[in-house]
Amino acid sequence: MKILRARRRSTAAVAVALAAATVPAVIGSPAFVVASALALCLLAAAIAVHDLASLLIPDRYTAGILVVALADWWFEASDFAALAWRIGPGGVLMLLLCLFDVAYGTLRGRDGIGFGDIKLIGVSTVLAGLAGVGAQILLASVAAFIFSIIRAVRLRRPLRAAARVPFGTFLAPALVIIWAWLPAAW
């Protein structure tokens, strides 16, 4: 019970910080965009906290981001061709990442990227497009690298290439920031 309350408080704190970072970018936008931003902040915070604690991204949060992406598309364009240009590349990207993970696992004997991260990247493509996902992955990678350095220094351990990093902890908030601040990218 205590752990659940701590996770809820952490999720709320991360959601508030994300909202403070993203809401200024959507002020003056239609109400559905502001509502989407707030929902994305909450979902990204839940993913970040859960992945940090367990190295897992629950499907319900990823599905929530997909629902927000579809609602955003519906209110903005309602053009099925535009939606296909988001879903198609997202599926192809997920397939390529799965193939990469299999090849990496075969060569290195361990997982390279988790399937939760792969699904989150696929859903991110529906929301932010391929260009947005590229920026998302770059931002998340830099944040994860800084996190890894700080963790190694704090624990007084050297950086290890085999260290497990909760990448969803950085991937989900990066999606919200890219979606809010760089809408021209997608």
Solvent accessible surface area in square Angstrom, and as a share of the most:
residue,aa,sasa,rsa
1,M,167,0.75
2,K,160,0.68
3,I,130,0.66
4,L,83,0.42
5,R,117,0.43
6,A,42,0.33
7,R,73,0.27
8,R,151,0.55
9,R,155,0.57
10,S,49,0.32
11,T,24,0.14
12,A,54,0.42
13,A,62,0.48
14,V,48,0.28
15,A,13,0.10
16,V,105,0.60
17,A,62,0.48
18,L,10,0.05
19,A,21,0.16
20,A,72,0.56
21,A,46,0.36
22,T,0,0.00
23,V,32,0.18
24,P,79,0.50
25,A,32,0.25
26,V,6,0.04
27,I,122,0.62
28,G,81,0.78
29,S,40,0.26
30,P,79,0.50
31,A,86,0.67
32,F,44,0.18
33,V,17,0.10
34,V,41,0.23
35,A,60,0.46
36,S,10,0.07
37,A,0,0.00
38,L,90,0.45
39,A,37,0.29
40,L,0,0.00
41,C,2,0.01
42,L,105,0.52
43,L,32,0.16
44,A,0,0.00
45,A,0,0.00
46,A,13,0.10
47,I,0,0.00
48,A,7,0.05
49,V,17,0.10
50,H,37,0.16
51,D,6,0.03
52,L,94,0.47
53,A,61,0.48
54,S,42,0.27
55,L,66,0.33
56,L,117,0.58
57,I,16,0.08
58,P,18,0.11
59,D,86,0.45
60,R,156,0.57
61,Y,44,0.17
62,T,8,0.05
63,A,51,0.39
64,G,17,0.16
65,I,0,0.00
66,L,61,0.30
67,V,97,0.56
68,V,15,0.09
69,A,3,0.02
70,L,62,0.31
71,A,40,0.31
72,D,7,0.04
73,W,37,0.13
74,W,139,0.49
75,F,127,0.53
76,E,100,0.45
77,A,57,0.44
78,S,48,0.31
79,D,68,0.35
80,F,143,0.60
81,A,59,0.46
82,A,39,0.30
83,L,22,0.11
84,A,59,0.46
85,W,192,0.68
86,R,55,0.20
87,I,83,0.42
88,G,36,0.35
89,P,28,0.18
90,G,2,0.02
91,G,40,0.39
92,V,88,0.50
93,L,36,0.18
94,M,52,0.23
95,L,107,0.53
96,L,100,0.50
97,L,33,0.16
98,C,38,0.22
99,L,103,0.51
100,F,113,0.47
101,D,27,0.14
102,V,102,0.59
103,A,50,0.39
104,Y,55,0.21
105,G,22,0.21
106,T,110,0.64
107,L,150,0.75
108,R,128,0.47
109,G,68,0.65
110,R,87,0.32
111,D,114,0.59
112,G,40,0.39
113,I,29,0.15
114,G,35,0.33
115,F,113,0.47
116,G,17,0.16
117,D,16,0.08
118,I,2,0.01
119,K,48,0.20
120,L,0,0.00
121,I,3,0.01
122,G,3,0.03
123,V,17,0.09
124,S,0,0.00
125,T,0,0.00
126,V,14,0.08
127,L,4,0.02
128,A,0,0.00
129,G,5,0.05
130,L,97,0.48
131,A,62,0.48
132,G,0,0.00
133,V,2,0.01
134,G,42,0.40
135,A,28,0.22
136,Q,0,0.00
137,I,56,0.29
138,L,121,0.60
139,L,69,0.34
140,A,1,0.00
141,S,46,0.30
142,V,76,0.44
143,A,38,0.29
144,A,9,0.07
145,F,121,0.50
146,I,90,0.45
147,F,51,0.21
148,S,15,0.10
149,I,63,0.32
150,I,104,0.53
151,R,63,0.23
152,A,13,0.10
153,V,109,0.63
154,R,177,0.65
155,L,78,0.39
156,R,222,0.81
157,R,144,0.52
158,P,108,0.68
159,L,95,0.47
160,R,143,0.52
161,A,104,0.81
162,A,49,0.38
163,A,32,0.25
164,R,171,0.63
165,V,52,0.30
166,P,5,0.03
167,F,37,0.15
168,G,0,0.00
169,T,18,0.10
170,F,29,0.12
171,L,0,0.00
172,A,0,0.00
173,P,22,0.14
174,A,3,0.02
175,L,0,0.00
176,V,0,0.00
177,I,54,0.27
178,I,10,0.05
179,W,9,0.03
180,A,6,0.05
181,W,124,0.43
182,L,84,0.42
183,P,72,0.45
184,A,106,0.82
185,A,39,0.31
186,W,71,0.25
